[in-house]
């Protein structure tokens, strides 16, 4: 985006969520002159998190138009090859960086901070609060908050993740839209006892897997990713101790570095734990409320969710600018353009669980053979094009004030 315009100076927008999709939309809307408020239940901007990647010309175009492409590259992880290993650490498959990390990879927390720093002086951020109720009428949306005073906005956008409160308040209970994919995933930081440097290791046993990686930053810290196959579990998403117990039970007796990982798990304070799942909504808009990113088309792993969120934010803001703030026209165009694109991205995410944790020993061997073949030079370019197909399957329109 090359310059600030005033196409939306009359528009007052509330965004729920300050992870990636929220700040991305805030950045785009603020460049069009909109008055934007972002509310986030966390007490501050969240740091760390998994690495996310961008790939293909659509992602490059959007990052450039938003003015953050150089910053993203400046903070990239430079992640190298990732190696599938046996229980004794012997390499089984060597996965080139471009297979796992796209054109450029960055930590989610770094990406959020880049967009926050670009918008903090023009966008109102309210941390430590969340939406309590939403009431729509012809003139706007009346919003009450858990802590702050009630306010009125022209539009509200739910960018509050896979378990979106905005979606529940306006579109209905999560159970209607969340599709469980038979696996769970956990992640946390731990000591880099393998001495990894911008590389990763993956070890699988039937139905469970552990990946350890170092994506830059502190050389003494690494990241652990745990994936296991399971029936649907009942647990409290706020009860970290219960989640640790589930993981300790599921990974008990596992080989390779599992004992060290489980020891680190006991003391971690930054555990992420969730089902590998997708969100499939009937529609992305309802009146003056729209869903963006994981709230509307999330996939826990492998669905290029961050790329889809960034593209979605760019399109939503651009359509509002083209329509002069007419949300009916803009929301309809946003839905028509993003829904098929997001569904294409979601299609590839169904393999994330089975990739890390095939159900049988035979499945592990078959996976290794397939990726050994795909990593070979004759098929490397083909695989790259294949992974970029979903990420580039949208035709971007020219929006006001945006250069290519």
N, C-alpha and C positions, 0 to 999 in steps of 0.2 A: 504494500500500500504506500503510495508515494507522497500523499499529502492529506492534510486534514480537510474535510468538507463539513458542511452544515446541513446535509440532507435530512438528518434526524434530530435537529436541535430541539424540536418540540416533544420528543419522545422520552418518557421516563420508564426505565426497564429495571426489573428486579431479576437477578440471576441467583439461583440457589446452588451453591457449590463452588469451591475455589481450588479444585485439584488441577485439571488441565482444561476441560471443556469450558468451565466458567470463565477463567481468565482469558482464554482464547476468544470467546464471544465478547467479553468486556473490551478487549483490545480493538477488535473490529468495529464494535458499535461506537466506542469513544472516538475513533477516527472519523466517524460520520457525524459527530457532534451530539450524540445521544447522552442523556443523563443516566448513568448506570450505577446501580448499587449491587454489590455482591455480598451475600450473607453465607457464612460458613460456620458450621457447628464446632469445628476444632478451634482451640484458643489462639492458634497462629497458623501461618502457612506451613503445610506439611513438607518436610524434607525427605530425602532418601527415596525409598521405593524401588521397584523393579526398573530395569533398563527398558526403554521403548525405542522403536526405530521408525525411520521414514524411508520409503523406497518409491522410485518411479517419478515420472515427470509431473504428475498431479500434485504429489506432496511437495516437490521442489517449487512448483509454481505458487502454491498457497503460502509456504513459508517465506518465499521471496516477497509476495504481495503484502504479507503481514509485517514485513520488515525485520524478521527475526532469524532469517536463514543463516546469516553470518554468526550470530550469537549461538545458535544451535551447533554449528560446526566448531565454534571455539570451545564449547563445553562437551564435545562428543567423547565417548568412552575410549575410542580407538581399540575396541574389543577385538581380540585376535581369534585364533582357531579354538574350537571347543572339541574335546576329545571324549568319546565314549570308552569307558574302561571296564576291565574285569575286576573281580573282588580284590586282586592283589595290585591293582593300579596299572596293569598292562593295557596299552591302547588296543581298542577293537576297531574303532572308526574315527577318522580325523575329519571334522566338519569345518570347511573353510568359513571365514568370518562372514562373507557375503550371504551365506545360507541362513545364518542365524541372526545377523545384526543389520541387514538391509544396507542402504547407501550411507546412512549415518545413524548412530545410536547415541542416546543420551539418557541419563537418569531422569526418571519422572519428576523428582523433586527439583532438579536443575531446570527442567523445562518450565515447570510452574513458576519458579522464581524469575526466570527471564521475562515471562509475560506479566507477572506481578510488578516487577520493577518498571516495566514500560507503561503501566497503567495506574500506579498507586497515587499519582498526583492529579489524575483526571477522573478516577473512578473511586466511589465510596466503598471501602471494604469494611464489613462488620463481622468480626470474628467472635467466637464464643456464643453464637446465637443461631436459631433456626426458625423456619416457618412453622407456625402452629395451625393456622387455618387460611384458606383462600376462598373468597367469595367474589364471583364474577357478576358484572352487570353490563349494561350497554356502554357505560362511560369508562370502565376500567376494572381493576381487581383490587379489592380491599383485603389487606394482608395483616394478620396478627402474628406476633412472634412469641417465642418462649420467654424472652426477657425484654426486648425492646418495645417501644410504643407502636400501636397500629399505624399503618401507612397505606397510601393508595398509589398504585402504579398503573401505567397504561398496559404493560405486558409483563408476564412472568415466564421465565425459562427455567425449567428443571434441568440442571447440569450436576445433579447430586448423586451420580453413580448408580451401580447395579441395583442397590437397595434404596432407590430414590423415594424420599418422603413426598416430594412434589407429585410424582407419578401416583403414589397411593392416594393422596388427597383428591386428585382430580380425575384419574383414570381408573382407579380401583385397586384392589389388593394385589400385592406382588405375586401371589400364587397363580393368578390368571396369566401372568406373562413370563415367569421365570422357567426356563427349560433346563433341568438338571442333566449333566452330561456324564454321570457315573464316576466322577473323580473329584477329589479335593486337592487343594494346593495350599502350601504354607511357605512363607519366606521370612527370613530374619538375617541380621548381621551377626558375624561371629569372628573369632580370631583366624587370621589367614595362616593356619598351621601348615598348609601345604606349600606356602611360599609362592602362590600363583601371582602372575603379573599380566594383567589384561588378557586372561585366558580362562577357560573353564573345564571342568571334568564332570561327566555324567555317568552314574552307575545305576543299573536297573536290575531288579529281581522281579519275578512275576507279580504284577499288580502294585508295585511300589518302586520309587526311584528317588535318588538324591542327586542334586547338581550343586557343585561348588564353583564359584567364579569370583574373579577380581576384575572390576570394571574401571579401575583408576582410583584416584584419590589416595586415601591412607593405605600404604602398602601392608600395614599390619592387620587390616580388616578385609574380610571377604563376605560374600553373600551366599546363603544357603537357600535352595529351592527344594521343597519336598512335595512329591505328588504321589497319591495313592488311589487305587480303585476301590469303590465302596458303594454300598446301598446308601440311600438318603439318610442322613444323620439328623437327630434332633439335638440341638445344643443352643446355648445362649451366645449370640454374637458378641456380647460385651464381657463374657466370662473367659478371660485369657487362661486362667488356671485349668478350666475344663478343656479348652482347646489343646493345651500342652499335654494333658493326660491322654487325649485321643491320639495325638501324634506319638507319644511315648509307647502306647500300646500297639499302634499300627506298625511302628518301625523297630520294635523289639526284636533282637536276634538277627538283624540285617547285617550284612557284611560291609566290606570296604571301610569307609570313614564314619559309618553310622554311629558307633559309640561316642566318638568325639562330638559329632553333630548333636546328639541327644543330650550330652552334658552341657553344651552351649545353650541348647534350648531351655534348660531349666532356669537359666539366669537372664535370658533375653527380656528386654522391655519393649521391643519393637516388633512383636510378632504380627504377621498378617496371616489370616486363615479364612478360607472361604471355599465354597463349592466352585468347581469349574462348571459354568453355566452360561446360558445366553438369555437375553431379553428379547421377546417377540411381542410387540404391541400391535393392536389393531390399527392405530393411527398415532401420529406424532404430535398432533395439535388438537386442542379442544378449546374453542372460543379464543380467549386471549392468552392461553397458556400453551407452551411448546416444550417438547422434550429434546434434549441435545446430548450426544455422546452416549456413555454407558447407560444413562437413564432411559434412553429410547431404543438403543440398538447395541447394547453391551455384549461382550463376550469376555469371560474372565481371562482367557489366555488364547493367543494365536490368531485372533480375529482382527489384528491391526486396529484395535480399539482407539488408540491414541491418534493414529492417522485419520481414522474416520471422524473422530471428534473435532480435530483441527479443520478438516475439510467441511464438516457440518457447520461449524461456527462461522467460517468464511462465507459459506453459501447463505446461511440464515441472515447474517448481517447485510450481505450484498443484496439479497432479495428485498429486505426491508428498505434499503436505500433506493433501489430501483422503483419501489412502489410508493416512495415518499412517506413511509411509515404506515401505509394501509396494511394492517396485519392480516386481513382476510386474503388479499392477493398474495402477499409475501409468504404467509404460512402455507398456502396451497402450493406455491412454487417450491418452497423448501421441502415439503413432503414428497412432491412428485420427483424431485431430483435426488434427494438423499436416501429415500427408502430402498430403491433398487440397488444403489451403490452400497449401502450398509449391509444389505442382505448378502451381497456377493462377498463382502469381507467376512461375514459370519460363517459362510459355508466352509471356509478353510479352517475354522477354529475347532471344529468337531474332532480333529485328529490330535489336538494338543495333549490330552490325557493319555491316549494310547501310544503316542510317540515316546513320552517319557516313561510310561509304566505299562508296557504290553502285558496282557493277562497271563501269558504262558511263556515258558522257556523257548518254545518254538517261535512264538511271536517276537521275542527279543532277537532271536537269530535272523528272522525274516526282516525285521526293521533294520538291523545292522547291514544286511546284504543290500537292501534297497538304498540306504543312504551312502554306503560305500560306492555303489554304482553312480548315484546322483552326484557325488562329490568328485567323480573322475572328470578329467578335462573335457572329454567329448560331450558330456551331458551337463557340465557346469553352467554354460550359457543358457541352455534350454531350461534348466531349473530356475535360474534367475528370472527369466521371462515369465515362467509359470507363477512364481511368487509375486511378481509385480502386476499380474493380470487384474486381480481384484482391486488393487490399490490405484489403478489407473482407469478403471471402468466408469468414468463419469466425464461428461463434457462440461467444462467450466464456462460460465458466461462472463462477459466483460461487465464489471461493476464500476460505479462512479468512483473516480479518484484512485483506481487501482491500476498499476502498470504491470506488465508481464516481463 
